[in-house]
């Protein structure tokens, strides 16, 4: 499968997916740690992909979403943004609302 098809399939099959450095239990950068903290604060499960152990995804996801940096949060197939946007949306309650909608609640 082509890497762009793999990315598309990951995004379409997971209501909430975070492309990050490391994993939720051991983020490998401060930006990923902040994103995970905000997502965990919403109380729902989410998928993740460690871009450090997936160099093809790391190289191609910025082209796929037209977003150059990591982490990247996708909800219901839409790119939400990086850690600053995620943190801001968590602080004002928008993130939980989006995640709840994606989870069908």
PyMOL commands that place a pseudoatom at each C-alpha (Angstrom):
pseudoatom trace, name=CA, resn=UNK, resi=1, chain=A, elem=C, hetatm=0, pos=[0.000, 0.000, 0.000]
pseudoatom trace, name=CA, resn=UNK, resi=2, chain=A, elem=C, hetatm=0, pos=[1.248, 3.482, -0.865]
pseudoatom trace, name=CA, resn=UNK, resi=3, chain=A, elem=C, hetatm=0, pos=[2.185, 5.599, 2.183]
pseudoatom trace, name=CA, resn=UNK, resi=4, chain=A, elem=C, hetatm=0, pos=[-0.407, 8.251, 1.290]
pseudoatom trace, name=CA, resn=UNK, resi=5, chain=A, elem=C, hetatm=0, pos=[-3.063, 5.504, 1.184]
pseudoatom trace, name=CA, resn=UNK, resi=6, chain=A, elem=C, hetatm=0, pos=[-1.867, 4.281, 4.581]
pseudoatom trace, name=CA, resn=UNK, resi=7, chain=A, elem=C, hetatm=0, pos=[-2.179, 7.785, 6.060]
pseudoatom trace, name=CA, resn=UNK, resi=8, chain=A, elem=C, hetatm=0, pos=[-5.623, 8.233, 4.514]
pseudoatom trace, name=CA, resn=UNK, resi=9, chain=A, elem=C, hetatm=0, pos=[-6.770, 4.876, 5.896]
pseudoatom trace, name=CA, resn=UNK, resi=10, chain=A, elem=C, hetatm=0, pos=[-5.461, 5.721, 9.402]
pseudoatom trace, name=CA, resn=UNK, resi=11, chain=A, elem=C, hetatm=0, pos=[-7.247, 9.083, 9.422]
pseudoatom trace, name=CA, resn=UNK, resi=12, chain=A, elem=C, hetatm=0, pos=[-10.506, 7.703, 8.042]
pseudoatom trace, name=CA, resn=UNK, resi=13, chain=A, elem=C, hetatm=0, pos=[-10.654, 4.667, 10.342]
pseudoatom trace, name=CA, resn=UNK, resi=14, chain=A, elem=C, hetatm=0, pos=[-9.923, 6.507, 13.608]
pseudoatom trace, name=CA, resn=UNK, resi=15, chain=A, elem=C, hetatm=0, pos=[-12.349, 9.171, 14.829]
pseudoatom trace, name=CA, resn=UNK, resi=16, chain=A, elem=C, hetatm=0, pos=[-9.521, 10.793, 16.823]
pseudoatom trace, name=CA, resn=UNK, resi=17, chain=A, elem=C, hetatm=0, pos=[-5.883, 10.260, 15.850]
pseudoatom trace, name=CA, resn=UNK, resi=18, chain=A, elem=C, hetatm=0, pos=[-2.772, 12.070, 16.999]
pseudoatom trace, name=CA, resn=UNK, resi=19, chain=A, elem=C, hetatm=0, pos=[0.450, 11.956, 15.014]
pseudoatom trace, name=CA, resn=UNK, resi=20, chain=A, elem=C, hetatm=0, pos=[3.108, 12.620, 17.621]
pseudoatom trace, name=CA, resn=UNK, resi=21, chain=A, elem=C, hetatm=0, pos=[6.701, 12.088, 18.673]
pseudoatom trace, name=CA, resn=UNK, resi=22, chain=A, elem=C, hetatm=0, pos=[6.731, 9.120, 21.023]
pseudoatom trace, name=CA, resn=UNK, resi=23, chain=A, elem=C, hetatm=0, pos=[3.611, 7.644, 22.586]
pseudoatom trace, name=CA, resn=UNK, resi=24, chain=A, elem=C, hetatm=0, pos=[1.031, 8.931, 25.060]
pseudoatom trace, name=CA, resn=UNK, resi=25, chain=A, elem=C, hetatm=0, pos=[2.849, 7.285, 27.996]
pseudoatom trace, name=CA, resn=UNK, resi=26, chain=A, elem=C, hetatm=0, pos=[6.232, 8.598, 26.907]
pseudoatom trace, name=CA, resn=UNK, resi=27, chain=A, elem=C, hetatm=0, pos=[6.023, 11.658, 24.630]
pseudoatom trace, name=CA, resn=UNK, resi=28, chain=A, elem=C, hetatm=0, pos=[9.371, 12.543, 23.048]
pseudoatom trace, name=CA, resn=UNK, resi=29, chain=A, elem=C, hetatm=0, pos=[8.870, 16.318, 22.902]
pseudoatom trace, name=CA, resn=UNK, resi=30, chain=A, elem=C, hetatm=0, pos=[7.107, 18.998, 24.900]
pseudoatom trace, name=CA, resn=UNK, resi=31, chain=A, elem=C, hetatm=0, pos=[4.635, 19.774, 22.127]
pseudoatom trace, name=CA, resn=UNK, resi=32, chain=A, elem=C, hetatm=0, pos=[3.513, 16.143, 21.938]
pseudoatom trace, name=CA, resn=UNK, resi=33, chain=A, elem=C, hetatm=0, pos=[3.295, 16.021, 25.753]
pseudoatom trace, name=CA, resn=UNK, resi=34, chain=A, elem=C, hetatm=0, pos=[0.994, 19.084, 25.804]
pseudoatom trace, name=CA, resn=UNK, resi=35, chain=A, elem=C, hetatm=0, pos=[-1.204, 17.602, 23.071]
pseudoatom trace, name=CA, resn=UNK, resi=36, chain=A, elem=C, hetatm=0, pos=[-1.518, 14.283, 24.930]
pseudoatom trace, name=CA, resn=UNK, resi=37, chain=A, elem=C, hetatm=0, pos=[-2.328, 16.080, 28.183]
pseudoatom trace, name=CA, resn=UNK, resi=38, chain=A, elem=C, hetatm=0, pos=[-5.165, 18.010, 26.498]
pseudoatom trace, name=CA, resn=UNK, resi=39, chain=A, elem=C, hetatm=0, pos=[-6.542, 14.896, 24.798]
pseudoatom trace, name=CA, resn=UNK, resi=40, chain=A, elem=C, hetatm=0, pos=[-6.424, 12.832, 27.981]
pseudoatom trace, name=CA, resn=UNK, resi=41, chain=A, elem=C, hetatm=0, pos=[-8.216, 15.678, 29.734]
pseudoatom trace, name=CA, resn=UNK, resi=42, chain=A, elem=C, hetatm=0, pos=[-11.183, 15.046, 27.431]
pseudoatom trace, name=CA, resn=UNK, resi=43, chain=A, elem=C, hetatm=0, pos=[-11.604, 11.555, 28.865]
pseudoatom trace, name=CA, resn=UNK, resi=44, chain=A, elem=C, hetatm=0, pos=[-11.925, 9.623, 25.609]
pseudoatom trace, name=CA, resn=UNK, resi=45, chain=A, elem=C, hetatm=0, pos=[-9.665, 7.088, 23.922]
pseudoatom trace, name=CA, resn=UNK, resi=46, chain=A, elem=C, hetatm=0, pos=[-7.691, 8.200, 20.909]
pseudoatom trace, name=CA, resn=UNK, resi=47, chain=A, elem=C, hetatm=0, pos=[-5.404, 6.560, 18.378]
pseudoatom trace, name=CA, resn=UNK, resi=48, chain=A, elem=C, hetatm=0, pos=[-1.843, 7.694, 17.896]
pseudoatom trace, name=CA, resn=UNK, resi=49, chain=A, elem=C, hetatm=0, pos=[1.050, 7.134, 15.525]
pseudoatom trace, name=CA, resn=UNK, resi=50, chain=A, elem=C, hetatm=0, pos=[4.645, 7.591, 16.681]
pseudoatom trace, name=CA, resn=UNK, resi=51, chain=A, elem=C, hetatm=0, pos=[6.238, 9.431, 13.765]
pseudoatom trace, name=CA, resn=UNK, resi=52, chain=A, elem=C, hetatm=0, pos=[9.726, 8.756, 15.141]
pseudoatom trace, name=CA, resn=UNK, resi=53, chain=A, elem=C, hetatm=0, pos=[9.290, 5.034, 14.504]
pseudoatom trace, name=CA, resn=UNK, resi=54, chain=A, elem=C, hetatm=0, pos=[7.435, 5.642, 11.206]
pseudoatom trace, name=CA, resn=UNK, resi=55, chain=A, elem=C, hetatm=0, pos=[9.804, 7.757, 9.069]
pseudoatom trace, name=CA, resn=UNK, resi=56, chain=A, elem=C, hetatm=0, pos=[7.672, 7.391, 5.912]
pseudoatom trace, name=CA, resn=UNK, resi=57, chain=A, elem=C, hetatm=0, pos=[4.663, 8.846, 7.703]
pseudoatom trace, name=CA, resn=UNK, resi=58, chain=A, elem=C, hetatm=0, pos=[6.839, 11.563, 9.244]
pseudoatom trace, name=CA, resn=UNK, resi=59, chain=A, elem=C, hetatm=0, pos=[8.088, 12.523, 5.769]
pseudoatom trace, name=CA, resn=UNK, resi=60, chain=A, elem=C, hetatm=0, pos=[4.720, 12.418, 3.989]
pseudoatom trace, name=CA, resn=UNK, resi=61, chain=A, elem=C, hetatm=0, pos=[2.055, 13.516, 6.496]
pseudoatom trace, name=CA, resn=UNK, resi=62, chain=A, elem=C, hetatm=0, pos=[3.013, 17.215, 6.159]
pseudoatom trace, name=CA, resn=UNK, resi=63, chain=A, elem=C, hetatm=0, pos=[2.248, 16.929, 2.419]
pseudoatom trace, name=CA, resn=UNK, resi=64, chain=A, elem=C, hetatm=0, pos=[-0.988, 15.044, 3.036]
pseudoatom trace, name=CA, resn=UNK, resi=65, chain=A, elem=C, hetatm=0, pos=[-2.419, 17.601, 5.450]
pseudoatom trace, name=CA, resn=UNK, resi=66, chain=A, elem=C, hetatm=0, pos=[-0.530, 20.666, 4.230]
pseudoatom trace, name=CA, resn=UNK, resi=67, chain=A, elem=C, hetatm=0, pos=[0.669, 21.180, 7.824]
pseudoatom trace, name=CA, resn=UNK, resi=68, chain=A, elem=C, hetatm=0, pos=[4.455, 21.216, 8.356]
pseudoatom trace, name=CA, resn=UNK, resi=69, chain=A, elem=C, hetatm=0, pos=[4.835, 20.442, 12.059]
pseudoatom trace, name=CA, resn=UNK, resi=70, chain=A, elem=C, hetatm=0, pos=[4.082, 17.765, 14.637]
pseudoatom trace, name=CA, resn=UNK, resi=71, chain=A, elem=C, hetatm=0, pos=[2.061, 16.835, 16.554]
pseudoatom trace, name=CA, resn=UNK, resi=72, chain=A, elem=C, hetatm=0, pos=[-0.978, 16.780, 14.283]
pseudoatom trace, name=CA, resn=UNK, resi=73, chain=A, elem=C, hetatm=0, pos=[-4.469, 16.057, 15.586]
pseudoatom trace, name=CA, resn=UNK, resi=74, chain=A, elem=C, hetatm=0, pos=[-7.138, 14.752, 13.229]
pseudoatom trace, name=CA, resn=UNK, resi=75, chain=A, elem=C, hetatm=0, pos=[-10.773, 14.435, 14.341]
pseudoatom trace, name=CA, resn=UNK, resi=76, chain=A, elem=C, hetatm=0, pos=[-13.439, 12.911, 12.096]
pseudoatom trace, name=CA, resn=UNK, resi=77, chain=A, elem=C, hetatm=0, pos=[-11.073, 13.078, 9.139]
pseudoatom trace, name=CA, resn=UNK, resi=78, chain=A, elem=C, hetatm=0, pos=[-10.329, 16.790, 9.571]
pseudoatom trace, name=CA, resn=UNK, resi=79, chain=A, elem=C, hetatm=0, pos=[-6.982, 18.276, 10.524]
pseudoatom trace, name=CA, resn=UNK, resi=80, chain=A, elem=C, hetatm=0, pos=[-7.430, 20.248, 13.738]
pseudoatom trace, name=CA, resn=UNK, resi=81, chain=A, elem=C, hetatm=0, pos=[-3.847, 21.472, 14.116]
pseudoatom trace, name=CA, resn=UNK, resi=82, chain=A, elem=C, hetatm=0, pos=[-0.824, 21.289, 16.386]
pseudoatom trace, name=CA, resn=UNK, resi=83, chain=A, elem=C, hetatm=0, pos=[-0.197, 21.591, 20.102]
pseudoatom trace, name=CA, resn=UNK, resi=84, chain=A, elem=C, hetatm=0, pos=[-0.964, 25.317, 20.433]
pseudoatom trace, name=CA, resn=UNK, resi=85, chain=A, elem=C, hetatm=0, pos=[-4.354, 24.918, 18.764]
pseudoatom trace, name=CA, resn=UNK, resi=86, chain=A, elem=C, hetatm=0, pos=[-5.063, 21.707, 20.705]
pseudoatom trace, name=CA, resn=UNK, resi=87, chain=A, elem=C, hetatm=0, pos=[-4.218, 23.394, 24.037]
pseudoatom trace, name=CA, resn=UNK, resi=88, chain=A, elem=C, hetatm=0, pos=[-6.305, 26.462, 23.238]
pseudoatom trace, name=CA, resn=UNK, resi=89, chain=A, elem=C, hetatm=0, pos=[-9.300, 24.358, 22.176]
pseudoatom trace, name=CA, resn=UNK, resi=90, chain=A, elem=C, hetatm=0, pos=[-8.980, 22.255, 25.335]
pseudoatom trace, name=CA, resn=UNK, resi=91, chain=A, elem=C, hetatm=0, pos=[-8.903, 25.379, 27.521]
pseudoatom trace, name=CA, resn=UNK, resi=92, chain=A, elem=C, hetatm=0, pos=[-12.101, 26.788, 25.996]
pseudoatom trace, name=CA, resn=UNK, resi=93, chain=A, elem=C, hetatm=0, pos=[-13.984, 23.467, 25.879]
pseudoatom trace, name=CA, resn=UNK, resi=94, chain=A, elem=C, hetatm=0, pos=[-14.080, 23.113, 22.088]
pseudoatom trace, name=CA, resn=UNK, resi=95, chain=A, elem=C, hetatm=0, pos=[-11.791, 20.080, 22.013]
pseudoatom trace, name=CA, resn=UNK, resi=96, chain=A, elem=C, hetatm=0, pos=[-13.965, 17.967, 24.337]
pseudoatom trace, name=CA, resn=UNK, resi=97, chain=A, elem=C, hetatm=0, pos=[-17.060, 18.893, 22.338]
pseudoatom trace, name=CA, resn=UNK, resi=98, chain=A, elem=C, hetatm=0, pos=[-15.407, 17.849, 19.046]
pseudoatom trace, name=CA, resn=UNK, resi=99, chain=A, elem=C, hetatm=0, pos=[-14.125, 14.594, 20.521]
pseudoatom trace, name=CA, resn=UNK, resi=100, chain=A, elem=C, hetatm=0, pos=[-17.494, 13.775, 22.083]
pseudoatom trace, name=CA, resn=UNK, resi=101, chain=A, elem=C, hetatm=0, pos=[-19.168, 14.356, 18.698]
pseudoatom trace, name=CA, resn=UNK, resi=102, chain=A, elem=C, hetatm=0, pos=[-16.587, 12.156, 16.967]
pseudoatom trace, name=CA, resn=UNK, resi=103, chain=A, elem=C, hetatm=0, pos=[-17.225, 9.440, 19.558]
pseudoatom trace, name=CA, resn=UNK, resi=104, chain=A, elem=C, hetatm=0, pos=[-20.951, 9.666, 18.862]
pseudoatom trace, name=CA, resn=UNK, resi=105, chain=A, elem=C, hetatm=0, pos=[-21.953, 11.214, 22.170]
for i in range(1, 105): cmd.bond("trace and resi %d" % i, "trace and resi %d" % (i + 1))
show_as sticks, trace
zoom trace
